Amino acid sequence: MKQFAVIGLGRFGQKLAIALAMSGAEVIAIDRDRETVELIGDQVSHAVKLDSTDEDALKAQGIDKVDVAVVGIGQGTGQGFEAAVLTVVNLKQMGIKQIYARAEDLISGEVFGKIGATEVIYPEIESAQRWAYKLIAPQIGEKIDFAPGYSLARIKAPASFDGKTVMDLQLRQKYNVNLVLIKRGEHTKTKKSQRGEIINVPMPSTIIYEGDILMVAGSDADLANLPQE
């Protein structure tokens, strides 16, 4: 089982620590504020009040032995950013291989990357981008980003797709996206035994019905151009 340390228990840190613990991971939650630590104590493996800029204090709690450390310290003040930077430096010196740092802006993120963070998390920026995409392309149910600007997305087949074959739709030619998989919807045009069926190799002759779930891959811009109706 992987061991995680979540350092800084603001809104982001608390939610992340609890989500990791609920997934079965061993989580050490750390913050300078005693009340915050006490609030989360029953929901994670271990919660402790300490100053993460103190390397000896981190080692005393076994943080040098965790697999992954996430620095979520709030940076609303200069002191918060300084504490986050010193914490990342401490973790790097302790030999932790995976260090994730929460940044509130791109400049802070660049600093974290240069001092040794494995990856930088931009919760505010990423959340705004997700919402912008959701508003622009409401037909996209869920998407998994696998490279900057490219995703695997789930869409519900619109009425304009109903009764057409994969060849008829020409998704690659018209929209520059690739159809990966089809899950039959609960429509009445297929046999009961076929409802919910997974077609993991759609053929040119495969018929698509309104309400089928389609997994498609392509650029975010091309996915947003898929029809909604």
N, C-alpha and C positions, 0 to 999 in steps of 0.2 A: 504494500500500500504506500502510495506517495505521501510524503509529508510536505505541508504547505505552511509558510509563515505569511500572514497578512499584517502589514505594519501600517498603522494609520486607520482608525475606525470611524471615519466620516461616513456619509451616506454610501459612497461607492465601496469603501472597505468593509463596512458592516454587511452589505448585501452580498458581496463576493464571498466573504468568510462563511456566512450562513449557507449560501448556495453550494459551496465546496463541501461543507460538513454534511449537508443533506444528501450529497452525492456519494457519501461514504468515505471521504478523504479525512485524514488526520490533519487538523488545522490548529495552529498556534496563532491566536489573535493578540496583537500588541498595540497599545496606545499609551500616551502620557496621562490621559485623564482617567482617574479611578472609576468615576461613575459610568463612563462609557464601557470600560472593561467589565464592570460588574453586570451591566445590562446584557452583554453578549455571552457571559460566562457559561450559562447553561446550554448554549446552542452550538458550542464548538468544543474541540478536545481539551483545549487549555487556553485561558485568557490571562494576560499578565500586563501589569502597569510597569512600563520602563521607558527610559530615554534611548531611542534607537541610534542616537549619535554616539552612544557609549559602546564600543566594540566588546569590552569585557562583559558588560551587562547582557549583551546579545548571546555571547558564548555561554554565559552562566545558565541561560534558558535553553541551551541546545540548538540555537538558531543556525549555528555553523554546520549542523547535520541535516538540515531540511533539504529536500530535493528542489523546491521552488520557493522563491520569495517574491512577494508582491508589495511594492512600496506605494501606498495610497495616501500618503500624508497630504493634507490640504495645503495649497500654496497661495492662499489669499493674501498672505503677508510675506515680506522678505524672509522672516525667520522660518516660516513654513517651508519655503523653497530651499533655504540653506540646510534645514534639517533633512529634507528629502535627499538632497545631493550627498550629504555626509553619510546618510544611511546606505545609499547605493554604493558608495566607496567602501564602507565597512563590509558590506555583504560580498563585494568583489574580492576584497583582501582576505575574507574568510574562506574563499574558494567555492562559493555557491555558483553553480553553473548556469542556472536559469533565474534571471532577475528581471522582473517586469516592473516598470515604473509608470505611475499615472502622471500625466502632464496636462496642464490646463491650456497650454498653447504650444505652437510649433517650435518656438525658440527654446522653451523649457525642455521640450522633447529632444531637440538637438543636443542640449547639454547632457541629458541623461544618457543618450546614445554614446557620446564621446567619453563618458566616465565609466562605461562598462555595462549599462543596462542591456539585456538580451533583446528586449522589445519594449516599445513605448506604447502605453494605452492612452487614448484620447477619448474618454467617455463622453464629454460634452460635444466635441466635434463629430464623433461617430454617430451619436444619437441624433444630432441635427441632420446629418447626411441621410440616415435611415428614414427619418420622417419626411425629408424632402422627397426621397425616392418613392416613399409610400403614397404621398400626395400626388406626385406626377404620374405614377404607374399603379393605380389601385388594383389592376387586374393581376398583379404579382402577389401571390399569397405569402410565400417565404422564399428567401434566397440565401445561398451559401456562397460567400466570396472565396474564390480560390486563387485569384491574382488581382492586383489593382485594376479595377474597372471591368472585371470579368466574373460571372457568377453562374451557378446552377440554380435555377428558379422553378418554383411550382406555380402553375397557373391552372385555372379551371377552364376547360374548353368552352368558348362562347358559342352563342347560337349560330354564328356565321360558319363554324366548323362542323356543325351537325350533319352527319351522314356522308361526309367527305372522306376520301382515303388520304393516307399520308402523301401519296403522289399528287393528288388534287391540290392539297394545301401548299405544297412547295415551300415549306417553312425556311429551308436554307436559301433558296433562290430569292424569295420575296422579302424575308426579314433578317436573313443572315444569322439564323440561330439553328441549333441542332436539336432534334427530338431524341431524348435519351431513353425515356420510359413512359408507359401509359398505365394508369390505374383506372379500371372501369368504375364509373360512377354508379349511383343507385337509380339510374333511369330505367324506363320500362322497355327500351328498345333491344335490350339484351336478355338472354335467359337468366333466371334467378341465380343459377349456378355460376354465372359469369360476373355477377355484380361484385365489385371489389377485386376482381382478377388483376394480376400484374402481368403486363406484356413488356418484358425486359429487352426484347429485340423487335421493335416495331418494323413491319415490312411495308414496302410501297403500297401493297393492297390492303393494309390494315385500315379498317373504318374507325373514324373517331366520332363520338357522339357528344352532344351538348352535356356538360357536367362531368365529363371524364377529367381526371387529373393528369396533367402533362408535366413531365420534368424536362425542361429545356435548358440548354447551355449557350451562352454567348456573351457579348459585351453588354454592360448595363444599359447603354444607349439603345442598342438594338432590341433588347428585351422590353424596354419601355415602349417601343413602337408596335408591339403585338396588339392585335385588336382586343377591345374590351367587350364588344357585343357580337 
